[in-house]
Amino acid sequence: MQILGIDVGGTGIKGAPVETDTGELITEPYHIPTPDEGRPRAVAKTVGEVARHFDWHGPIGVGFPTTLRDNIVLMGCTNLHPSWVGMDAGALFSGAAGCPVRVINDADAAGLAEMTFGAGKGRMGVVLLVTIGTGLGTALFTDGHLLPNTDLGTIEIDGMMAEVRAAGVVREREGLSWKQWAKRFDRYLNTMERLFWPDLIILGGGVGQGFEHFHKYLTVQAEVVPARLRNQAGIVGAALAGRR
């Protein structure tokens, strides 16, 4: 089944039709910058532009960078306008695209993709995916079942929100070496391990692609592996959510 997957980020919105039986993108992704301030109607218009680029008339799945329940935005996002809170994102995007839309948390979308086609395929037990970028996004699975909206990058560690100290963007902003940054990130992973005791930790997002530079500094007991779908995970996972 082919579904259009769209990944909404704080800086860019990208999408592509996906063959959901295989996880393959049918075409190269189409990318548009996220409108300034990320206001709802402007973002919805951009989602509609992605759909029209592909002349799309079927179901759409959208990965969105905050927590949702039944397409309703539950809390704000740093990179988008606060007026999103309480809004039916599914209805807004559907109206702009002229197609049925299901919206899912973006990290949950990446997790679905990795569990279906990537590093978590066939893995049972507890699996934690962490996307490392402007924040720390998380997706948590038990025997392949998703616990949605975990948002564990916002947990407090040593009196500070974890992603404020250990997100990927922090390494660049503070000029940290891989070893210096990895010490902070390892503190975060050890906290996750004490809370959930995952059997497998999958690291994705922009910094996750630099796995070879920092994995030797991690001390958790769980198996730690890089994500396989890389930048396509959000699009593929959004399409999988749209299939549901």
C-alpha positions in Angstrom: 0.0 0.0 0.0 1.4 3.4 -0.9 0.9 6.3 1.6 2.4 9.7 1.6 4.6 10.2 4.6 5.4 13.8 5.8 7.9 14.7 8.5 7.3 18.2 10.1 10.4 19.6 11.7 11.2 22.9 13.3 13.3 24.0 10.3 12.0 21.8 7.4 9.0 19.8 6.2 9.7 16.9 3.9 7.7 14.1 2.5 7.6 11.3 -0.1 5.2 8.5 -1.1 6.2 5.2 0.7 5.5 1.6 -0.1 4.4 0.6 3.4 4.9 -3.2 2.7 8.6 -2.7 2.2 9.4 0.7 3.7 10.8 2.0 0.4 10.4 5.6 -0.7 8.8 5.7 -4.2 10.5 9.0 -5.1 13.1 11.3 -3.7 11.8 13.4 -0.7 10.4 16.8 -1.4 11.6 19.4 1.1 10.2 22.9 2.0 11.5 25.1 4.8 9.2 25.4 7.8 7.4 28.8 7.8 8.8 31.4 10.2 7.3 31.0 13.7 5.6 27.7 12.7 2.1 29.0 13.0 -0.6 26.4 12.4 -2.2 27.7 9.2 1.2 28.4 7.6 2.5 24.9 8.5 -0.7 23.3 7.2 -0.4 25.2 3.9 3.1 23.8 3.5 1.9 20.3 4.2 -0.7 20.9 1.5 2.1 22.0 -0.9 3.9 18.7 -0.3 0.8 16.8 -1.1 0.1 18.8 -4.3 3.7 18.3 -5.4 3.1 14.6 -5.6 -0.5 15.1 -6.9 -1.6 13.0 -3.9 -5.2 11.9 -3.4 -4.8 9.1 -0.9 -4.1 8.7 2.9 -1.3 10.7 4.5 0.6 10.2 7.7 2.4 13.2 9.3 5.1 13.1 12.0 4.8 16.1 14.2 7.3 17.3 16.9 5.2 17.2 20.0 2.8 14.9 21.9 -0.6 14.1 20.5 -3.8 12.2 21.3 -6.1 11.3 18.5 -4.5 14.1 16.3 -5.0 16.7 19.1 -1.8 18.6 20.1 -1.4 18.2 23.8 1.6 20.5 24.5 3.8 23.1 22.9 7.0 22.6 20.9 10.1 24.8 21.1 10.3 25.2 17.3 6.6 25.8 16.6 4.1 28.5 17.6 2.3 28.0 21.0 -1.1 28.3 19.4 -0.8 24.7 18.3 -1.8 23.5 21.8 -5.3 22.0 21.8 -5.6 22.1 18.0 -6.8 19.2 15.9 -3.7 18.9 13.7 -5.2 16.0 11.7 -8.2 18.1 10.7 -6.1 21.1 9.9 -3.7 19.1 7.6 -6.5 17.2 6.0 -8.3 20.4 5.1 -5.1 21.8 3.5 -4.2 18.6 1.6 -7.7 17.5 0.7 -6.9 13.9 2.0 -7.4 11.9 5.2 -4.5 12.5 7.6 -3.3 10.8 10.7 -0.7 12.7 12.9 1.9 11.0 15.1 4.7 12.2 17.3 7.8 12.4 15.1 10.0 10.3 17.4 7.3 7.6 17.6 7.2 7.7 13.8 11.0 7.1 13.6 10.6 4.3 16.1 7.9 2.6 14.1 10.1 2.7 11.0 13.1 1.2 12.8 11.0 -1.5 14.5 9.4 -2.5 11.2 12.2 -2.2 8.7 15.4 -1.1 10.6 17.6 -1.9 13.6 14.7 -3.0 15.8 13.1 -5.4 13.3 12.2 -8.7 15.0 13.4 -7.6 18.4 11.4 -8.4 21.4 11.7 -7.1 25.0 12.2 -3.4 25.7 13.5 -1.3 22.9 14.3 2.4 23.3 14.9 4.7 20.3 16.5 8.1 20.9 16.7 10.7 18.2 19.6 13.1 18.8 19.2 16.5 17.2 17.9 19.8 18.4 16.4 17.8 21.2 16.3 14.3 22.4 13.2 12.5 21.0 12.3 9.0 22.3 10.1 6.1 21.3 9.7 3.1 23.7 8.5 -0.3 22.7 7.7 -3.5 24.6 7.6 -6.7 22.5 7.1 -4.5 19.5 4.2 -2.5 21.0 4.7 1.3 21.1 4.1 3.3 24.3 3.3 6.7 22.6 4.4 10.2 23.5 7.1 9.2 26.0 9.1 12.5 25.4 11.9 11.3 27.7 14.3 14.0 26.5 12.5 16.4 28.9 13.2 14.4 32.0 15.2 16.3 34.6 18.7 15.1 35.4 21.0 16.9 37.8 18.5 19.8 38.1 18.3 20.4 34.3 16.2 19.1 31.4 18.2 16.3 29.8 18.1 17.7 26.2 19.3 21.1 27.4 22.6 19.5 28.3 22.9 16.5 26.0 21.0 17.2 22.7 23.1 17.0 19.5 22.9 20.8 18.9 24.5 21.4 22.3 27.7 19.7 21.2 28.1 22.2 18.3 26.8 25.2 20.2 29.3 24.7 23.1 32.1 23.5 21.0 32.4 20.1 22.8 34.5 17.2 21.7 32.8 13.9 20.9 34.2 12.6 24.2 33.0 15.6 26.2 29.5 15.4 24.7 29.3 11.6 25.0 29.9 11.9 28.8 26.7 14.0 29.1 24.8 11.8 26.8 26.0 8.7 28.6 24.6 10.1 31.8 21.3 10.4 30.1 21.3 6.8 28.8 22.3 5.5 32.2 19.3 7.2 33.7 17.0 5.7 31.0 18.5 2.3 31.7 17.8 2.5 35.5 14.2 3.5 34.7 13.3 1.1 31.9 16.1 -1.5 31.6 16.0 -1.7 27.8 17.4 -4.7 26.0 18.2 -2.6 23.0 18.9 1.1 22.5 18.7 2.5 18.9 20.3 5.9 18.3 19.0 8.0 15.4 18.7 11.6 14.4 21.4 13.9 13.0 24.0 13.1 15.7 23.1 9.4 15.7 24.7 9.2 12.3 28.0 10.0 13.9 27.7 6.8 16.0 31.3 5.7 15.2 32.6 8.9 16.9 31.1 8.4 20.4 29.8 4.9 20.9 33.0 3.8 22.6 32.4 6.3 25.4 29.0 4.8 26.3 28.8 2.6 29.4 25.2 1.3 29.5 24.7 -2.4 29.8 22.1 -2.6 27.0 23.1 -3.2 23.4 23.4 0.1 21.6 23.2 0.3 17.8 22.8 3.1 15.2 19.5 3.5 13.4 19.5 2.1 9.9 16.9 4.3 8.1 18.7 7.5 8.9 16.9 10.6 7.5 14.1 8.5 5.9 12.9 7.1 9.3 10.5 10.0 10.0 8.9 9.8 6.5 8.6 6.0 6.6 7.2 5.9 10.1 4.7 8.7 9.3 3.4 6.6 6.4 3.1 3.5 8.6 1.0 5.6 11.0 -1.1 6.8 8.1 -1.8 3.1 7.2 -3.5 2.7 10.5 
